[in-house]
Amino acid sequence: MMVNKMVQIRKGSNLGGVFIYEEFIDGKVVKVNAKSIRVHMTHVKCTTNGKLTQEYDIDETATFTYWRTSGTVDFYKNPKYGIIKIDLDH
């Protein structure tokens, strides 16, 4: 994974496996450590039942800690902002 890589953070709540509310936060990796990454977040989109309900800009930075690897994908998480999925092939 490289510094300046664009990422999307996902967070949501579901009912019976179907997401009823989701947040998509766009950001850029600004620092990489052995077991964490730091991401600067710039834009948020909120959806309810798949429809866009809110969209706004932010200017925040947070640390996401390594969670697990599944196949060729690393997962990082932050309790406030959600989960980042990063494909290791790229």
C-alpha positions in Angstrom: 0.0 0.0 0.0 1.3 3.4 -0.9 1.0 6.9 0.6 -1.5 9.1 -1.4 -3.6 6.1 -2.4 -7.3 7.1 -2.5 -9.5 4.9 -0.2 -13.2 4.6 0.6 -14.3 4.1 4.2 -17.6 2.3 4.8 -19.8 2.3 7.8 -23.4 1.3 8.2 -26.2 -0.5 10.0 -28.2 -3.4 8.6 -31.4 -5.2 9.2 -31.5 -8.9 8.3 -28.3 -8.6 6.2 -29.7 -5.6 4.1 -28.0 -2.3 4.8 -30.6 0.4 5.7 -28.1 3.2 6.4 -24.6 3.5 5.1 -21.8 6.2 5.1 -19.2 6.3 2.4 -16.2 8.5 3.3 -13.6 9.3 0.7 -10.0 9.9 1.8 -6.3 9.6 1.1 -3.7 7.6 2.9 -1.2 10.0 4.4 1.0 7.7 6.5 1.7 3.9 6.7 3.0 2.0 9.7 3.5 -1.7 10.4 0.0 -2.3 11.8 -1.9 1.0 11.0 -2.6 3.6 8.4 -3.4 7.3 8.8 -6.1 8.6 6.5 -7.1 12.2 5.7 -10.9 12.3 4.9 -12.5 14.8 2.7 -16.0 13.9 1.6 -19.0 12.0 3.0 -22.0 10.5 1.3 -24.9 9.0 3.4 -27.5 6.7 2.0 -30.7 5.2 3.4 -32.2 2.2 1.7 -29.8 2.8 -1.2 -30.8 6.4 -1.8 -28.5 9.4 -1.3 -29.8 11.4 1.7 -26.9 13.6 2.7 -23.6 14.7 1.2 -21.0 17.0 2.7 -17.2 17.8 2.9 -15.0 17.2 5.9 -11.4 17.9 6.8 -10.4 15.2 9.4 -7.5 12.8 9.8 -7.8 9.4 11.7 -5.8 6.3 12.3 -7.1 2.9 11.2 -5.6 -0.2 12.7 -5.0 -3.4 10.9 -7.9 -5.9 11.4 -7.4 -8.9 9.1 -6.5 -10.2 5.7 -8.9 -12.1 3.5 -7.4 -13.5 0.2 -5.7 -10.5 -1.4 -7.5 -7.8 0.6 -6.4 -6.1 3.9 -9.0 -4.7 6.2 -8.4 -1.7 8.6 -10.9 -0.3 11.1 -11.6 2.7 13.2 -14.4 2.6 15.8 -15.7 6.1 14.8 -15.4 6.0 11.0 -15.7 2.4 9.9 -13.7 -0.1 7.8 -11.3 0.3 4.9 -10.8 -2.5 2.4 -7.5 -2.3 0.4 -6.7 -4.6 -2.4 -3.1 -5.9 -2.2 -2.8 -6.6 -5.9 -2.7 -2.9 -6.8 
